[in-house]
Amino acid sequence: MIAGQELTVETNARNGFSVTVKADGNLVSSTGADIDAFAQGGGQATPMAWTAPLNTLGSENTYGHFGITSEDSTLSTGDPFGSQLYAGNFGTTTREVFYHTEPSDGSTADIGLTQVAYQIEIESLQEAGTDYSTTLTYVATPIF
């Protein structure tokens, strides 16, 4: 499953802005079951191509995972997400997903508009739960 959000920023901050996101942890159900961070629960810091969970019996962190990607090609670190690359470390650290170095209009791609997507994939051994959730916190910071 892939779900996404469109982010817009309109600012007159001379040096632009940065938008970061952080999850409050793995996706967790009311029964305590969790869907681990991409990939295989490792919290992948360097974005990479999506890979399916390994589904290894006895290794709970391989039953399912979720990751993030951004289409913004002008992050402060360049274009780490490239063409549909995913990271998993947004639950353990703040992850930049949108950035620009000048004022923005809220509608031009890579300047005031981008899309962020979250992918979730589970395999047959994923612990049962019907109400997995996590809280995503976005912070937009102007750069003066």
HELIX and SHEET records of a PDB file:
HELIX    1   1 GLU A   60  THR A   62  5                                   3    
HELIX    2   2 ASN A   89  GLY A   91  5                                   3    
SHEET    1   A 5 ILE A   2  THR A   8  0                                        
SHEET    2   A 5 LEU A 113  ILE A 122 -1                                        
SHEET    3   A 5 GLY A  64  SER A  70 -1                                        
SHEET    4   A 5 ASP A  34  ALA A  37  1                                        
SHEET    5   A 5 LEU A  27  VAL A  28 -1                                        
SHEET    1   B 2 GLU A  10  THR A  11  0                                        
SHEET    2   B 2 SER A 104  ASP A 105 -1                                        
SHEET    1   C 3 ARG A  95  HIS A 100  0                                        
SHEET    2   C 3 PHE A  17  ALA A  23 -1                                        
SHEET    3   C 3 LEU A 136  PRO A 142 -1                                        
SHEET    1   D 2 MET A  48  ALA A  49  0                                        
SHEET    2   D 2 LEU A  85  TYR A  86 -1                                        
END                                                                             
